[in-house]
Amino acid sequence: MCRMNSVRSPMAEAIARHRLAPSIFVASAGVRAGERDPFVDAVLAEEGMTLVEHQPRTVDDLEDGYFDLIVTLAPEAHHAALEFTRSMAIDVEYWPTADPTAATGTRDQIMTAYRDVRERLKVRIAERFGAGAT
């Protein structure tokens, strides 16, 4: 979960779907729905991943309300997840993740910021969910 479900959380969703067992349900959402970000598509494609038809969505848009774990990637999302789960038995973990949309400069410099987020998410997913997630 991130702020607008357009960069960090969809990237984490794609990485998790690519690296975790198909039996693990993975979905991403935001506090608000933003706009799809073409840089996300570009850095995922470099690794053979895709978001297919992903459209930014909020937690309320998810069809399945049952989760064992919510990983938040932005402070606003973390606070929203804690509020959302206040009366539920759902674990919430905060993985502070930089917002690559703040990057400026050339296309290569911006892509570097997005790649950095992708690589950091790959490491966090592997650390959290085991060696099979590498």
Disulfide bonds with the S-S distance in Angstrom:
none
